[in-house]
Structures are given as C-alpha cells and as structure tokens.
Amino acid sequence: MRTAPFPILVLLVAPLMASVQAATPADLLKGYSAEARAQQAGFTPSAQRGAAFYARTFGVSAKMPACTSCHTADPAKAGRHVVTDKPIKPLAPAANPERFTDLAKADKWFGRNCKEVVGRDCTAAEKADFVAFVTGGR
Ligand code: HEC
C-alpha cells in the first residue's frame, strides 16, 4: 500500500488551495474569453464592445433600463441602487481593487443584473467584453 498516502494528501490539500487562491481581473477575463472562444471561434474580448454594452438601454425594465442605472455612466465612480437607494462601490478595479477578484461573486451579480436589465443571462462573450471594459484593457 505504498501509493495510499498520495490520494489522501491530494484530497486534503486541493480544496485548501482552491479557497486560498485569489483571482485577478485578468484571470476572470481569461476564463470568460476561453469560454466565449469555445462557443465562437476566434473570439477576442473588446473593451469598446463592453463600453457599448454598459451604456446600452435595453428597455426590458422600466426602473433599470441599463447597467448605468445603478453603476453610473462611469464605472470608476460609486453608484446607487435605483430601487433601494443603497450605495454601490465603483465597478472598475482601478477604483475598487476588490472588483473581479472572485469568480463566484462576479457570476452571481452578472446573473442577477443581466436577467433584470438584459432580460436573459449574459453570454461569456458579453462578460469578457465587460471585464475588458471595466479594467480598461489591463
Ligand atoms: C438595480 C441596480 C443595478 C443595475 C441596473 C446593475 N447592477 Fe451590477 N450590481 C448591483 C449591485 C447592488 C451589486 C453588488 C454590490 C456590490 O458589489 O457593490 C452589483 C455588482 C455587479 C458586479 C459584481 C462585480 C464584482 O466582481 O464585484 C457585476 C459584474 C455587475 N454588477 C454587472 C452589471 C451589469 C453587466 C449590469 C447591466 C447589464 C449591471 N451590473 C446593472 C446593482 C446593479
């Protein structure tokens, strides 16, 4: 039974590593881009497309027609929730280093906000473009 300790060690250490590993906005951009490329060959993220998406009036919800409704026209500025009036910290990592460092958090809010504003889930391509935009291509 000389091989036994190895799988045990992996089982113990792997979840620990996963929880400690901090993501960067660049990691998230890479992940969304890879996902988008799997659906659309040759996809490259575009900060310009992300900017257009961010400013676009979808008109699905009268209260929150666009991302800018809560996040303001400038993602580097603090926003305010149109319904609850609660303050929202800036989306741009340059102004708020906590942004886009946690994939689960980013996905949770993409899920919620895209459904409300766009009326459906955002595609991986839209998420990649969005992150490229808020990070200013960095
Ligand atoms: C009704 C208000 C509202 C609108 C409209 C809105 N958001 Fe948000 N958004 C929030 C709130 C509230 C949070 C979470 C609070 C926080 O993290 O500061 C958030 C957080 C996020 C995050 C999390 C980023 C991170 O990693 O911390 C993303 C991504 C996001 N929004 C994308 C969008 C996109 C894309 C749109 C437009 C399709 C949009 N939001 C429109 C209120 C809104």
Boltz pocket constraint, residues with backbone or C-beta under 6 A from the ligand:
constraints:
  - pocket:
      binder: B
      contacts: [[A, 53], [A, 54], [A, 64], [A, 66], [A, 67], [A, 68], [A, 69], [A, 70], [A, 71], [A, 80], [A, 81], [A, 82], [A, 83], [A, 87], [A, 88], [A, 89], [A, 91], [A, 98], [A, 99], [A, 100], [A, 101], [A, 102], [A, 105], [A, 106], [A, 109], [A, 110], [A, 113], [A, 114], [A, 117], [A, 118], [A, 130]]
      max_distance: 6.0
